[in-house]
Amino acid sequence: MRINEPFMSTLLHSEAVKKSVPISGSFELTSKCNFNCPMCYVHGCEAKSELHADEWLSVAEDAKKDGMLFLLLTGGEPLLHPDFDYIYSSLSKKGFVISINTNGSLVKNRIELFKKFPPSRVNLLLYGADAESYKSFCGGCFSDVCEGIEMLKKIGVNVVLNSVFTAKNSEYAADIVRFANQNGLHLNSTAYCYPQIRLNGKTGENTARLSPFDAASCNIAAEKLKFSPEEFERKTKKLLLSKSDTSLSAHEFERVRCRAGRCSFWITSDGKMRPCGMMTVPETEPLNVGFTVAWQELRKKTDAIRLPHECAVCSYRRICPVCAAMCLSETGRFDRKPQYVCDYFNCMRSIAAAETAQGNGDGASVDKLTDGMNCCDYF
């Protein structure tokens, strides 16, 4: 189950996968943004022509007929779309369960709109915890973000904080976690940065990301602050003890097993339908062939994707974060192991082993606890 997702939503998505129903969609309204985050995979690849309001609403209406219920409005910064108010209010009237990804800086200008048509959730991106860290990281105004958070909380909108720890803001990771805790907000955080394949076509590159070890260290440190000692211990032990069951064959694990392209889709600002926003392929064109045909084509193309065999036979395949988007953006292929991800996961397990040993007070070495733990060496 995904963090913060109600059980009913999880159940509906599960049934949608079985029936190939596009129950969940993401509309990337614009690639433009008023921030300049160094690790971003969208900002900077502005499309020559972005969909206008009526095109978005037409796609939404067709998607609704095919079963779309959950809708994420994202970007770039979606609130920068010149027709955002019209698009959002019109979509709200159609009955969709709408979530919004935003950097929060423009929320205060839309608070009356959100009061009239409350989103089910606002995912607010947080990359620092004071004015200086924000200015140095993305050039944004931290006070505007804080004001947006407070205004959303005041009108009863569910706010969830998302953060990505990079080489340029990892020193603020603890401050970000404390900010979330002090404001009573859930924080989803990660130190994994996708390669910016959508920006420049280059695989395996994101100049803002940490080394696998530093990313893992930052991630574990943040988790330790986010959870109680008991919950943190449970999570670290899971990294060490969990192994895949044998109920599914390696063949099943070579196929896409997340929701992307199976019950969910992503439409870019210029109208291309893809399994998720991190991918460049496969894609279809719903505005040219119609939503139903585009979805059916995307579903078939997604079903044909095969992930690396060595990952599919790994004993830790259920807890390793590897996915189709990671494989493609890291290596340029779906069926090639993304070494950075494998190294990152192994470092997570090594650090978790050290934390467990320290907690047990048994003096066990990290080397002893992690001997032979390369995640793709278990067959």
N, C-alpha and C positions, 0 to 999 in steps of 0.2 A: 504493500500500500504506500502511496506517495505521502510525504509529509504534508500535513494540513489538509489532506483530501478527505472529505466525508466518505463514510463507507458506501453510501448509496451511489456516489459518483464513481467509486472504484468498481462497484458491481455493474453499473451501466456501461462503463468502458470495457469491462471484461466481456459482456454480452455482445457489445458492438464489434469487438475483434472477431468473435465467432461468426458473425453475420456480415462482416465487411461493411459496416455502416460507418460513415464519416461523422461520428458524433461530436468530434472536437476539431475546431479549426483555429488557426492563428492568422490574423490579418496584419501584415507588416505595412502599416499605412504609409510610412515614409522612411527613407534611410537617412534623412537629415536629423541633426541633433545640435543642441546648443551647448553640449559638453564635448570634450575631446578626450575620451578615455583611451589610453594607449593600447589596450588589449582588444578593443571593439572589432567585431568581425563584419559590421554593417556600415558604420559611419565612414564615409570616404568613398563608398562605391555607389554614389548617387546615380539612380537610373536616369536615362535621358528623358523619359516620360513616366510619371507616376500616375496610378489610377485616380480618377476623380471620384467624387462622392457617389454619383449615380451608378458608376461601375461597381464600386464596392457593395452598394446596396443590392444591385442586381445579382451579384455572385452570392451574397448572403441569402437572398430569397430562394435561389435555386438550391443552395446547400441545405437550407431548412427543409425543403421538400424531400431531400435525400436523407435527412435525419440529424443534421447538425443542431446541437443543443448548447454546447459549451463553446464560448468564443473568447479568444485572447486578442486584445488590440495591442500591438507592439510596434517597434520601430528598429532603429533610430528612436527618436522621441515622438511618439504618436500624437501628443498634444500640439505638435508643431504643424500638423496637417492643416491647411487653411480652412478646410470644411469639417474639422473634428467635431464641433458641436452638433452640426447637422447629422453627420454620420453616426455619432454616438447616440443621440436621442432617437434617431430612426431605428437603429438596431435594438435599442432598449425596448421600444414599443413592439418590436417583433417577438419579444419574449425570450431572447437568448439569455443564458447565464454568462454575464460578461465580466472578464478580468482585464486589468490594464497593467502593462509594464511601463513604468515611467521613472525618470530620474528625480521626480518630485518638485523640480524647481518652478514648474508652471501650474501646479495644482491649485494654488491660491486664486488663480484667475478663472478656475473652472468649478469652484466649490459650490456655487449655486446650481450649476448643472448637475453635479453629483448628488446634491441634496434632493433635487427633483427626481433624478434617475440614479439611485445608488448602485454602483457596481458591486458585484458579489465579493470582489477582492481587488485591492491595489497592491501590486508587487513593486515595491519601491527600492531602487538600486542605491545602495549606500557604500561609498568608497573611502570614507574617512569619518572622523568624529569631531572635527573642528574646522574653522575657517582656513587655517594654514594648510592642513592636509588636503582639503578639497581644492584649493587654488593650485597647489603644486601638482596634484594628480590629474585633474580633469578641467581645471579652469572654471569650475562651477562655484556657485554661491551657497555655502553651507546653511546660512540663515534662511534662505528661501526654501531649502529642503526641509529644515526643521519646522518652519511655518506650515508647509504643506502637510507634514505628518500630523501636527497638532490639529489642524483644521479638519482633516479626514477623521481623526479619532473623535473629534467633537460632534460630528454628525453621524457617528456610529458605523463608519465604513471599516471593514476588516483590512488592516494593513499588515503586510508581511514584508520584511526586509530581506533583500538578496545582496550578497556581496561576493566579489571575486578578489582574492588576494594575489597580487602580482609583485614583481620585483620593485615596483614603484610605490606600493602602499602596504607591503607586508609588515612594515614596522608599526603600522597603525591597527593591526589585526585585533590586538587585545582591547584597544580603545573602541573599536567598532562593536565587539561583542558586549562590552560594558554599556555602551550606548543603548543597544537593543535591550539588555537586561533592565537598565534603569527606566526605560520607557515602556516596559512590559510588552515588548513586541518580539514575535518569533523571528529568528534569523536563519535563513538558509545561506550557507557559505561554502565556498570551494576554493581550492588553490590551483585547480586545473583550468588552464586557458586553451581554448581551441586554436589551432593554427588559423591564420587569417586568409584562408583559401578564397573566400568570396571577394576579398579586397584586391589581391594581386595574382591569384591563381597558384601561388606557391604553397607546397605542402610541407608540413612539419615545422613551420616557422611562426613564432609569435615573440617578437623581441621583448615584450613586457613580461613574459612568464619566467617563473623561477625554475631552477634545476629540479629534477625529480625529487631529490632528497630534501631540498629546501621547501619545495611545495608540500611534501608530505609532512615535514616538521611543522610548518605553519598550520596545516590542516589539523593535525593532532592537537597542537597547542590551543587552537580555537575551540575544538571539541571539548577539551578539558575545562575550558571556561564556561562553555554553554550548558553543560550537563552536570548533574549531581555526581559525586564520587561513585555512587553505586551504578548509575546509568553509564557513566564513562567507562567503568570497569567492564560492564556488560558488553559495550561496543568494542572495546579493544580485544577482549577475549574472543568475540565473534570473528574478528579478523584473523585470529590465530587458529581457531578450532574448526571453523566452518569448512566443510567440504561439500562438493556437489553430490546430490543423490544420483542414483542410477535409474530413476524412473523415466528420464528422457534420454534419447540417444544423442550421440555427437552430431548426427545429421540434423536433429532438431535445433541444436545450439548453433549450427552454422547459418541458420536463417535469422532474419530480423525478429526479435522477440519483444521489443518495446512497442509502443503504440504507433510510432511513426510509420505512415503509409499503410497502416493496418486498420486503424479506426480514427486516425487524426491526420491532419495535413497542415501545410504552411503555404501561404500565398505571399510572394514577394511584392514589393511596392510597384513593380512594373507588370504584375499579373501572372507570374509563373507559379504553378503549383508544384510543391516539392514535399517529400515526406516530413522534413523538419528544416528549421532555419539554418542549421549548420551545414547542410548539404548543398552541393551545386548540381548534382544529378541523383536520381532521375528527375525529370520534370515534364509537366504537361501544360497545356494552355486552355484553361477553362473559359476564357472570354472568346476564344476562337472556335472550340469544338463543343462548348457547353459543359456545365459543371459535371453532370452525370457521367458523360463519356470520359472527361478528364480524370475523374476519380477512379473509374474502372481501369483506365490505362495505368494510372499511378499505382494502383493496388497490384496489378499484375507485374509491373516492373519492380516493385518492392519485394514481391514474393520470389522474384528470380535472384535477388541478392544473396550471396553466400559470404559469410564471415570466415576469418582464418581458421583452418582446421586445427592448428595447434592451440588456439584459444578455445575451440569447441570441445577439445578433449582434456582441457586443464581441470584439475580437481577443484580449483577455486573459481570456476566460471560463473557461479551464482552470485558471488560477492565482488568480483572484479568489475570495475565500471565500464569496461570496454564495450563499445557499441559501433554500429555501422558508420555513424557520423565521425567518430573518432578515427576509425580505420581510414576512411576516405580522406579526411583533412590532414591526417598525419602522414599517410603513405601514398595517396593518390589512387588507392585501390581498396575495395571492400574486403578482399580476401588476403590481405597482407597484415601481419601482426604489427600494431603500433608500439614500437619499442619504448617510446617515452611513457606511454600509459602503463605498460608492463613494469617499467622501472619505478614509476611513481607508486604503483600498487605494492610492489615488493618493499619499497622504503616505508610505506605506511605500516606494513606488517612487521618490519624490523623495529620500528619505533614503538609500535604497540607491544611487541615482545619485551622491549626494555622497560616500558611503563608497567607491564604486568610483573616483571621480575622485581622491579623496585617496590611495587605495591605489596608483593608477597614477602619481600625482605629476605629472599633466599640466595641473593648474590649470584644468580644464574647469569651467564653472559649472553649478550645479544647474539653472538655468533653461534652459541650452542642452541639457543632457542629457535633460531631461524635457519639452521643448517638444512640445506636442500630445499629451501622454500621458494625457488623460482617458480612463479605462478604458471608458467607454460611448460614446466618439466614433469607434470604429473599426467600419466597416461592410463 
